[in-house]
Amino acid sequence: MAVTKPIPLYPTYTELCELAYSFSSNELNKETNKQAIDGIQLNDYPQLQDFLTNTQSKPWWKTHWLWGFNFLQYIGRNKSIHTYDRFRNDIERFLLWCFLEKKMPLDDLRKADILTFADFCWQPPVNWISDTNPSRYFLENGYFKINEHWHPYKIQAPKNQKNITIDKKKYRPSQQTLTSTFTAIIVFYNYLMSEEICYGNPAHIAKKDCRHFIRDAQVKEVKRLTSLQWQYVLDTAVDLADEDITYERTLFVIAALKTLFLRISELSERETWSPIMGHFWQDEDENWWLKVFGKGRKLRNITVPPDFLPFLSRYRLTRGLSTLPFNGENTVLVEKIRGQGGMTTRHLRRLVQTIFDHAFDRMKQAHGEQKALKLQHASTHWLRHTGASMEIERGRALKDLSEDLGHASMATTDTVYVQTENKKRAASGKQRKVD
């Protein structure tokens, strides 16, 4: 009987780096030395090793797995852990499809095959879909065992509809997910071409002909809060902090994400960067700045407005620090609730979500559920969008805003945030009559 059940192919980046065997470019070649392939150390992952080497698998499966292994190691080392996770999901699905569905090596695939994979991603089999977000592996008796609840694709209920029954047959990827999938595969093929493993990139050719892409030239909805919704979020955070000192940390995080346009990862503790209070600094004109390690492994300095300083000060005072940071201060920026060091993105998201939930209840009671509804769907990234959109509306120069946001091009800022013309268009459209 053929192998049909998909399994997770790659662990977390930290666990990937712990795999003992390393491969040079020559060992990755299409004519890979069999001894080198057989030498990979997967003893801690017996089920994965069996999947790649049992009598039902094809000899090229392990070679392909190694290609993916080295590619993802390169991504994690040169990009970020977040980028590793995103690429891992897409490369894993692609390789599993090659193994179990197409049954063809990826270096033999052509444009038509990639389009077939896109069709598969659009509507995968239900036994490839999970309605939860379980981990891939768990430790048992010293070995990494596969989580049976893991599946390559995920469909989850909206945050405000947790108890509904999910029909997996209704799974469809978003345009963003589909774009991400193509991006990952194109970059993977480019990597293999640079290693002289593949001699073409069928994914790059196929993308423009994928029938599942919808070219949307209409008004783009920015995921942001309204001014009233933001006011409820801020007021809620302030009130809770006034009542309970433990909420001072949450108030600081909320204010920083919105006012300084931060991504949640830019506040969190990472392997290669630890945000500290000393990253706030003053220039010779007494302007405050914040040094941030952002997307693309780039450092940038963000302007810090005077209105933000009271939130920074009150948080510092609750930690027994001076009112404002001083040059060279190495105190952790957002300290853990328990233990030492900075907070992870997961913990930071939980803090923000608590405020969103409280703000929703308050606003619903005062203005009705419809006015407050966005607060049930909002994520931490909405605060960055909210702050940037409000800056555009108050007339701040696009170039200055783009620098603070860390966009590589002002065109990105313009596309994502500029809604002024659309608001004028909507206002004029309200003048139309039926009779």
Sequence and secondary structure as in RCSB ss.txt:
>XXXX:A:sequence
MAVTKPIPLYPTYTELCELAYSFSSNELNKETNKQAIDGIQLNDYPQLQDFLTNTQSKPWWKTHWLWGFNFLQYI
GRNKSIHTYDRFRNDIERFLLWCFLEKKMPLDDLRKADILTFADFCWQPPVNWISDTNPSRYFLENGYFKINEHW
HPYKIQAPKNQKNITIDKKKYRPSQQTLTSTFTAIIVFYNYLMSEEICYGNPAHIAKKDCRHFIRDAQVKEVKRL
TSLQWQYVLDTAVDLADEDITYERTLFVIAALKTLFLRISELSERETWSPIMGHFWQDEDENWWLKVFGKGRKLR
NITVPPDFLPFLSRYRLTRGLSTLPFNGENTVLVEKIRGQGGMTTRHLRRLVQTIFDHAFDRMKQAHGEQKALKL
QHASTHWLRHTGASMEIERGRALKDLSEDLGHASMATTDTVYVQTENKKRAASGKQRKVD
>XXXX:A:secstr
            HHHHHH S    TGGGSTT  HHHHHT   TT HHHHHHHHSTTS HHHHHHHHHHHHHHHHH
HHHS HHHHHHHHHHHHHHHHIIIIII S GGG  HHHHHHHHHHHHS  GGGEESS   SEEEETTEEEE TT 
 SEE    TT TTS   GGG    HHHHHHHHHHHHHHHHHHHHTTS S  HHHHHHTT TT     S       
 HHHHHHHHHHHHHHHHH GGGHHHHHHHHHHHHS   GGGTS BTTB  BGGGEEE TT  EEEEEEEGGGEEE
EEEE GGGHHHHHHHHHHTT  SS  TT   BSSB SSSSSB  HHHHHHHHHHHHHHHHHHHHHHH HHHHTHH
HH  THHHHHHHHHHHHHTT  HHHHHHHHT S HHHHHHHH  HHHHHHHHHHTT    
